[in-house]
């Protein structure tokens, strides 16, 4: 689910992000036909099948990320490669890194390039996160009961001639989570928004209405009131990527260590790169993008200001 999410977002909560790079292949399901629970479930099952079918799409992108948390904001560049995700911080609190900090970022990436065992380990962790995400997505039709809640405009396409379908969801009392990965779903309710033409999940907005355990309550729990919002959009060529993630959770890990996650991340400026891009090639793309952004900032500073008369 939720970026991702595919195997690309290097963060704990990628388990709650939608692995969404979806092509336009399914026939439209008119919103008006989704006003009964049965047709709502049909729409969800069709959209989930589409998500799963395209979860291993090889398309790769370079993109920008700005994430706000209690510690401030962090702006990063990411590029998906066949080896693993490459990421590079370019600003803290909207202030560009110093030359020494940039050198440190480049040094970290060079270290990964030269330590293939660590790069393989990073890639394996990303694949594991993607697998957990996919299991969450597959569970959606069985884990929840859905109710038609109207329509809304596509915020990413103001010219669209059709509307997105909004569904309310709450736990299905007969659902039994097969593993601890799906355990979080039994305490969640919220809204799912689906593109009925492309069968894409455009948004999922969920809230924990009760405390839920993970690892069958042995490893820890998430507190009631936890919330997450994940949105995605078409970034070109029928490919969709996560564009916004907002997360707010508290709880405990191992029953004694406090857990607190509060962040808001916006992902923009997606640009396709070759599907066979290697990690070293990805690093060079990041460096080139950082240089381009630095030159753009310098040009903006030197641009003469227009005086008002």
C-alpha positions as a Markdown table, in Angstrom:
| # | Residue | x | y | z |
|---|---|---|---|---|
| 1 | Unk | 0.0 | 0.0 | 0.0 |
| 2 | Unk | 0.9 | 2.5 | 0.8 |
| 3 | Unk | 5.1 | 3.6 | -1.8 |
| 4 | Unk | 5.6 | 3.1 | -2.6 |
| 5 | Unk | 5.4 | 2.9 | -2.3 |
| 6 | Unk | 6.6 | -0.4 | -4.7 |
| 7 | Unk | 10.0 | -1.3 | -3.3 |
| 8 | Unk | 11.3 | 2.2 | -3.3 |
| 9 | Unk | 10.5 | 4.2 | -0.1 |
| 10 | Unk | 13.2 | 3.7 | 2.5 |
| 11 | Unk | 11.0 | 4.2 | 5.6 |
| 12 | Unk | 9.3 | 2.1 | 8.3 |
| 13 | Unk | 5.8 | 3.2 | 7.4 |
| 14 | Unk | 6.1 | 2.0 | 3.8 |
| 15 | Unk | 4.1 | -1.0 | 5.2 |
| 16 | Unk | 1.2 | 1.4 | 5.2 |
| 17 | Unk | 1.9 | 2.8 | 1.7 |
| 18 | Unk | 0.4 | 1.7 | -1.6 |
| 19 | Unk | 2.9 | 0.1 | -4.0 |
| 20 | Unk | 1.3 | 1.9 | -6.9 |
| 21 | Unk | 2.6 | 2.1 | -10.4 |
| 22 | Unk | -0.5 | 1.3 | -12.3 |
| 23 | Unk | -1.3 | 1.3 | -16.1 |
| 24 | Unk | -4.6 | 2.1 | -17.6 |
| 25 | Unk | -5.9 | -1.3 | -18.6 |
| 26 | Unk | -9.3 | -2.0 | -17.0 |
| 27 | Unk | -12.7 | -1.1 | -18.2 |
| 28 | Unk | -14.5 | 1.8 | -16.4 |
| 29 | Unk | -16.9 | 1.1 | -13.6 |
| 30 | Unk | -19.4 | 4.0 | -13.4 |
| 31 | Unk | -19.5 | 5.7 | -10.0 |
| 32 | Unk | -23.3 | 5.4 | -10.0 |
| 33 | Unk | -23.0 | 1.6 | -10.0 |
| 34 | Unk | -21.1 | 1.6 | -6.7 |
| 35 | Unk | -24.0 | 2.5 | -4.4 |
| 36 | Unk | -24.5 | -1.0 | -3.0 |
| 37 | Unk | -22.0 | -2.8 | -0.7 |
| 38 | Unk | -21.7 | -5.6 | -3.3 |
| 39 | Unk | -20.7 | -3.2 | -6.1 |
| 40 | Unk | -18.4 | -1.2 | -3.8 |
| 41 | Unk | -16.6 | -4.5 | -2.9 |
| 42 | Unk | -16.4 | -5.3 | -6.6 |
| 43 | Unk | -14.7 | -2.0 | -7.3 |
| 44 | Unk | -12.2 | -2.5 | -4.5 |
| 45 | Unk | -11.4 | -6.0 | -5.6 |
| 46 | Unk | -10.8 | -4.9 | -9.2 |
| 47 | Unk | -8.6 | -1.9 | -8.1 |
| 48 | Unk | -6.6 | -4.2 | -5.8 |
| 49 | Unk | -6.1 | -6.8 | -8.5 |
| 50 | Unk | -4.8 | -4.0 | -10.7 |
| 51 | Unk | -2.4 | -2.8 | -8.1 |
| 52 | Unk | -1.1 | -6.3 | -7.5 |
| 53 | Unk | -0.7 | -7.0 | -11.2 |
| 54 | Unk | 1.5 | -4.0 | -11.6 |
| 55 | Unk | 3.4 | -4.0 | -8.3 |
| 56 | Unk | 6.6 | -5.2 | -10.1 |
| 57 | Unk | 6.5 | -2.6 | -12.8 |
| 58 | Unk | 10.1 | -2.0 | -13.8 |
| 59 | Unk | 9.6 | 1.8 | -14.5 |
| 60 | Unk | 12.2 | 3.9 | -12.6 |
| 61 | Unk | 12.0 | 7.6 | -11.6 |
| 62 | Unk | 14.1 | 10.3 | -10.1 |
| 63 | Unk | 12.1 | 12.6 | -7.8 |
| 64 | Unk | 12.2 | 15.2 | -5.1 |
| 65 | Unk | 11.0 | 14.8 | -1.5 |
| 66 | Unk | 10.3 | 17.4 | 1.2 |
| 67 | Unk | 9.5 | 15.9 | 4.6 |
| 68 | Unk | 8.5 | 17.8 | 7.7 |
| 69 | Unk | 8.7 | 16.3 | 11.2 |
| 70 | Unk | 9.2 | 17.5 | 14.8 |
| 71 | Unk | 12.9 | 17.9 | 14.0 |
| 72 | Unk | 12.2 | 20.3 | 11.1 |
| 73 | Unk | 12.2 | 19.8 | 7.3 |
| 74 | Unk | 14.5 | 17.7 | 5.1 |
| 75 | Unk | 14.6 | 17.9 | 1.4 |
| 76 | Unk | 16.0 | 15.0 | -0.5 |
| 77 | Unk | 16.6 | 13.7 | -4.0 |
| 78 | Unk | 15.8 | 10.0 | -4.7 |
| 79 | Unk | 16.3 | 7.8 | -7.7 |
| 80 | Unk | 15.1 | 4.3 | -8.2 |
| 81 | Unk | 17.7 | 1.9 | -9.5 |
| 82 | Unk | 17.8 | -1.8 | -10.3 |
| 83 | Unk | 20.1 | -2.3 | -7.3 |
| 84 | Unk | 18.4 | -0.2 | -4.6 |
| 85 | Unk | 17.0 | 3.2 | -4.0 |
| 86 | Unk | 19.6 | 6.0 | -3.9 |
| 87 | Unk | 18.9 | 9.1 | -1.9 |
| 88 | Unk | 20.7 | 12.3 | -1.2 |
| 89 | Unk | 19.8 | 15.1 | 1.2 |
| 90 | Unk | 20.1 | 18.6 | -0.3 |
| 91 | Unk | 18.6 | 20.9 | 2.3 |
| 92 | Unk | 17.6 | 21.1 | 6.0 |
| 93 | Unk | 14.8 | 23.5 | 6.9 |
| 94 | Unk | 14.9 | 24.7 | 3.3 |
| 95 | Unk | 18.5 | 25.8 | 3.7 |
| 96 | Unk | 21.0 | 24.2 | 1.2 |
| 97 | Unk | 23.7 | 22.0 | 2.6 |
| 98 | Unk | 27.1 | 23.4 | 3.2 |
| 99 | Unk | 29.9 | 22.1 | 0.9 |
| 100 | Unk | 31.1 | 19.9 | 3.8 |
| 101 | Unk | 27.6 | 18.4 | 4.3 |
| 102 | Unk | 27.3 | 17.8 | 0.6 |
| 103 | Unk | 30.6 | 16.1 | 0.6 |
| 104 | Unk | 29.4 | 13.9 | 3.4 |
| 105 | Unk | 26.3 | 12.9 | 1.5 |
| 106 | Unk | 28.4 | 12.0 | -1.6 |
| 107 | Unk | 30.8 | 10.1 | 0.6 |
| 108 | Unk | 28.0 | 8.0 | 2.1 |
| 109 | Unk | 26.8 | 7.1 | -1.4 |
| 110 | Unk | 30.3 | 6.2 | -2.5 |
| 111 | Unk | 30.7 | 4.0 | 0.5 |
| 112 | Unk | 27.5 | 2.1 | -0.5 |
| 113 | Unk | 28.8 | 1.7 | -4.0 |
| 114 | Unk | 32.1 | 0.1 | -2.8 |
| 115 | Unk | 30.4 | -2.1 | -0.2 |
| 116 | Unk | 28.2 | -4.4 | -2.4 |
| 117 | Unk | 27.2 | -6.5 | 0.6 |
| 118 | Unk | 25.6 | -3.5 | 2.3 |
| 119 | Unk | 24.0 | -2.5 | -0.9 |
| 120 | Unk | 22.5 | -6.0 | -1.3 |
| 121 | Unk | 21.3 | -5.8 | 2.3 |
| 122 | Unk | 19.6 | -2.4 | 1.6 |
| 123 | Unk | 17.9 | -3.9 | -1.5 |
| 124 | Unk | 16.7 | -6.9 | 0.5 |
| 125 | Unk | 15.2 | -4.6 | 3.1 |
| 126 | Unk | 13.4 | -2.6 | 0.5 |
| 127 | Unk | 12.0 | -5.8 | -1.1 |
| 128 | Unk | 10.8 | -7.0 | 2.3 |
| 129 | Unk | 9.0 | -3.7 | 2.9 |
| 130 | Unk | 7.5 | -3.9 | -0.5 |
| 131 | Unk | 6.2 | -7.4 | 0.2 |
| 132 | Unk | 4.6 | -6.3 | 3.5 |
| 133 | Unk | 3.0 | -3.4 | 1.6 |
| 134 | Unk | 1.6 | -5.8 | -1.0 |
| 135 | Unk | 0.2 | -8.1 | 1.6 |
| 136 | Unk | -1.7 | -5.1 | 3.1 |
| 137 | Unk | -3.1 | -4.2 | -0.3 |
| 138 | Unk | -4.2 | -7.8 | -1.0 |
| 139 | Unk | -6.0 | -7.9 | 2.4 |
| 140 | Unk | -8.1 | -4.7 | 1.8 |
| 141 | Unk | -11.2 | -6.4 | 0.2 |
| 142 | Unk | -11.4 | -9.0 | 2.9 |
| 143 | Unk | -10.4 | -6.9 | 5.9 |
| 144 | Unk | -13.0 | -4.1 | 5.5 |
| 145 | Unk | -16.6 | -3.5 | 4.7 |
| 146 | Unk | -17.1 | -0.7 | 2.2 |
| 147 | Unk | -19.9 | 1.9 | 1.8 |
| 148 | Unk | -20.4 | 4.4 | -1.0 |
| 149 | Unk | -19.7 | 7.9 | 0.2 |
| 150 | Unk | -20.0 | 10.0 | -2.9 |
| 151 | Unk | -17.6 | 11.4 | -5.5 |
| 152 | Unk | -14.8 | 13.9 | -5.7 |
| 153 | Unk | -12.7 | 15.7 | -8.3 |
| 154 | Unk | -9.3 | 14.4 | -9.1 |
| 155 | Unk | -6.9 | 17.0 | -7.5 |
| 156 | Unk | -4.1 | 16.0 | -9.9 |
| 157 | Unk | -6.2 | 16.5 | -13.1 |
| 158 | Unk | -8.6 | 19.4 | -13.0 |
| 159 | Unk | -9.6 | 18.7 | -16.6 |
| 160 | Unk | -10.8 | 15.2 | -16.0 |
| 161 | Unk | -14.3 | 14.5 | -17.3 |
| 162 | Unk | -15.1 | 11.9 | -14.6 |
| 163 | Unk | -15.0 | 11.9 | -10.8 |
| 164 | Unk | -13.2 | 9.7 | -8.3 |
| 165 | Unk | -15.3 | 7.3 | -6.2 |
| 166 | Unk | -15.1 | 7.8 | -2.4 |
| 167 | Unk | -15.8 | 4.8 | -0.1 |
| 168 | Unk | -16.0 | 4.6 | 3.7 |
| 169 | Unk | -14.4 | 1.6 | 5.2 |
| 170 | Unk | -14.5 | -0.1 | 8.6 |
| 171 | Unk | -13.3 | -3.5 | 9.8 |
| 172 | Unk | -15.0 | -6.7 | 8.7 |
| 173 | Unk | -15.8 | -8.5 | 12.0 |
| 174 | Unk | -15.3 | -11.9 | 10.3 |
| 175 | Unk | -11.8 | -11.1 | 9.1 |
| 176 | Unk | -9.0 | -13.0 | 10.8 |
| 177 | Unk | -5.5 | -11.5 | 10.0 |
| 178 | Unk | -3.3 | -14.4 | 8.7 |
| 179 | Unk | -0.1 | -12.8 | 10.1 |
| 180 | Unk | 1.0 | -9.9 | 12.3 |
| 181 | Unk | 1.5 | -7.8 | 9.1 |
| 182 | Unk | -2.2 | -7.5 | 8.6 |
| 183 | Unk | -3.0 | -7.1 | 12.3 |
| 184 | Unk | -3.1 | -3.3 | 12.1 |
| 185 | Unk | -6.2 | -3.5 | 9.8 |
| 186 | Unk | -8.5 | -4.8 | 12.5 |
| 187 | Unk | -8.4 | -1.4 | 14.3 |
| 188 | Unk | -8.6 | 0.9 | 11.3 |
| 189 | Unk | -11.4 | 2.8 | 9.6 |
| 190 | Unk | -11.4 | 5.7 | 7.1 |
| 191 | Unk | -11.9 | 6.6 | 3.5 |
| 192 | Unk | -10.6 | 4.9 | 0.3 |
| 193 | Unk | -10.7 | 6.9 | -3.0 |
| 194 | Unk | -10.6 | 5.0 | -6.3 |
| 195 | Unk | -10.3 | 6.1 | -9.9 |
| 196 | Unk | -13.1 | 4.1 | -11.5 |
| 197 | Unk | -11.7 | 4.4 | -15.0 |
| 198 | Unk | -8.1 | 3.3 | -14.5 |
| 199 | Unk | -8.9 | 1.3 | -11.4 |
| 200 | Unk | -6.3 | 3.1 | -9.3 |
| 201 | Unk | -6.3 | 3.8 | -5.6 |
| 202 | Unk | -5.9 | 7.6 | -5.5 |
| 203 | Unk | -6.1 | 8.0 | -1.7 |
| 204 | Unk | -6.4 | 6.2 | 1.5 |
| 205 | Unk | -7.1 | 8.0 | 4.7 |
| 206 | Unk | -7.1 | 5.8 | 7.8 |
| 207 | Unk | -7.5 | 6.3 | 11.6 |
| 208 | Unk | -7.0 | 3.8 | 14.4 |
| 209 | Unk | -10.2 | 3.8 | 16.4 |
| 210 | Unk | -8.6 | 1.5 | 19.0 |
| 211 | Unk | -5.2 | 0.3 | 20.1 |
| 212 | Unk | -3.7 | -2.4 | 17.9 |
| 213 | Unk | -0.8 | -4.7 | 18.5 |
| 214 | Unk | 1.8 | -5.7 | 16.0 |
| 215 | Unk | 3.7 | -8.9 | 16.3 |
| 216 | Unk | 0.6 | -10.3 | 18.1 |
| 217 | Unk | 1.1 | -7.8 | 20.9 |
| 218 | Unk | 4.5 | -9.2 | 21.9 |
| 219 | Unk | 6.6 | -6.6 | 19.9 |
| 220 | Unk | 4.4 | -3.6 | 20.7 |
| 221 | Unk | 1.3 | -1.6 | 19.9 |
| 222 | Unk | 0.0 | 1.5 | 18.2 |
| 223 | Unk | -2.2 | 3.8 | 20.2 |
| 224 | Unk | -5.8 | 4.7 | 19.4 |
| 225 | Unk | -6.1 | 7.9 | 17.3 |
| 226 | Unk | -3.1 | 7.1 | 15.0 |
| 227 | Unk | -3.7 | 8.5 | 11.5 |
| 228 | Unk | -2.2 | 8.2 | 8.1 |
| 229 | Unk | -3.0 | 9.7 | 4.7 |
| 230 | Unk | -1.4 | 8.5 | 1.4 |
| 231 | Unk | -2.1 | 10.0 | -1.9 |
| 232 | Unk | -0.8 | 9.2 | -5.4 |
| 233 | Unk | -1.0 | 10.6 | -8.9 |
| 234 | Unk | -0.2 | 9.9 | -12.5 |
| 235 | Unk | 3.3 | 11.0 | -13.1 |
| 236 | Unk | 3.3 | 10.2 | -16.8 |
| 237 | Unk | 2.9 | 7.3 | -19.2 |
| 238 | Unk | 0.1 | 5.8 | -17.1 |
| 239 | Unk | 2.5 | 5.3 | -14.2 |
| 240 | Unk | 1.4 | 6.3 | -10.7 |
| 241 | Unk | 3.6 | 7.1 | -7.7 |
| 242 | Unk | 2.9 | 8.2 | -4.2 |
| 243 | Unk | 2.8 | 12.0 | -4.0 |
| 244 | Unk | 1.9 | 12.7 | -0.4 |
| 245 | Unk | 2.2 | 10.8 | 2.9 |
| 246 | Unk | 1.1 | 12.2 | 6.3 |
| 247 | Unk | 1.7 | 10.0 | 9.4 |
| 248 | Unk | 0.9 | 10.5 | 13.0 |
| 249 | Unk | 1.3 | 7.4 | 15.3 |
| 250 | Unk | 2.3 | 6.8 | 18.9 |
| 251 | Unk | 2.7 | 3.5 | 20.8 |
| 252 | Unk | 5.3 | 1.2 | 22.2 |
| 253 | Unk | 8.0 | -1.1 | 20.8 |
| 254 | Unk | 8.9 | -4.2 | 22.8 |
| 255 | Unk | 6.3 | -3.0 | 25.3 |
| 256 | Unk | 8.7 | -0.5 | 27.0 |
| 257 | Unk | 10.2 | 1.7 | 24.3 |
| 258 | Unk | 8.0 | 4.7 | 23.3 |
| 259 | Unk | 7.2 | 5.0 | 19.6 |
| 260 | Unk | 6.3 | 8.4 | 18.0 |
| 261 | Unk | 6.0 | 9.0 | 14.3 |
| 262 | Unk | 4.8 | 12.4 | 13.0 |
| 263 | Unk | 5.7 | 13.5 | 9.6 |
| 264 | Unk | 4.3 | 15.0 | 6.4 |
| 265 | Unk | 6.1 | 14.2 | 3.1 |
| 266 | Unk | 5.4 | 15.6 | -0.4 |
| 267 | Unk | 7.0 | 14.0 | -3.4 |
| 268 | Unk | 7.3 | 15.9 | -6.6 |
| 269 | Unk | 9.1 | 16.4 | -9.9 |
| 270 | Unk | 9.1 | 12.8 | -11.0 |
| 271 | Unk | 11.3 | 12.2 | -14.1 |
| 272 | Unk | 11.6 | 8.8 | -15.7 |
| 273 | Unk | 15.1 | 7.2 | -15.9 |
| 274 | Unk | 16.2 | 4.1 | -17.8 |
| 275 | Unk | 14.7 | 0.9 | -16.3 |
| 276 | Unk | 18.2 | -0.7 | -16.1 |
| 277 | Unk | 19.8 | 2.2 | -14.2 |
| 278 | Unk | 22.5 | 0.9 | -11.8 |
| 279 | Unk | 23.2 | 2.3 | -8.4 |
| 280 | Unk | 26.4 | 4.1 | -9.5 |
| 281 | Unk | 24.5 | 5.5 | -12.4 |
| 282 | Unk | 21.8 | 6.6 | -10.1 |
| 283 | Unk | 24.3 | 8.4 | -7.8 |
| 284 | Unk | 25.6 | 10.3 | -10.8 |
| 285 | Unk | 22.0 | 11.3 | -11.7 |
| 286 | Unk | 21.6 | 12.6 | -8.2 |
| 287 | Unk | 24.8 | 14.7 | -8.3 |
| 288 | Unk | 23.8 | 16.2 | -11.6 |
| 289 | Unk | 20.3 | 17.1 | -10.3 |
| 290 | Unk | 21.9 | 18.7 | -7.2 |
| 291 | Unk | 24.2 | 20.8 | -9.4 |
| 292 | Unk | 21.3 | 21.8 | -11.6 |
| 293 | Unk | 19.3 | 22.9 | -8.6 |
| 294 | Unk | 22.2 | 24.9 | -7.1 |
| 295 | Unk | 22.7 | 26.7 | -10.4 |
| 296 | Unk | 18.9 | 27.5 | -10.5 |
| 297 | Unk | 19.1 | 28.9 | -7.0 |
| 298 | Unk | 22.1 | 31.0 | -7.9 |
| 299 | Unk | 20.4 | 32.4 | -11.0 |
| 300 | Unk | 17.3 | 33.3 | -8.9 |
| 301 | Unk | 19.5 | 35.2 | -6.5 |
| 302 | Unk | 21.2 | 37.1 | -9.3 |
| 303 | Unk | 18.0 | 37.9 | -11.1 |
| 304 | Unk | 17.3 | 41.7 | -11.0 |
| 305 | Unk | 14.3 | 42.6 | -8.9 |
| 306 | Unk | 11.5 | 44.4 | -10.7 |
| 307 | Unk | 10.8 | 47.7 | -9.1 |
| 308 | Unk | 7.2 | 48.8 | -8.7 |
| 309 | Unk | 6.5 | 52.4 | -9.7 |
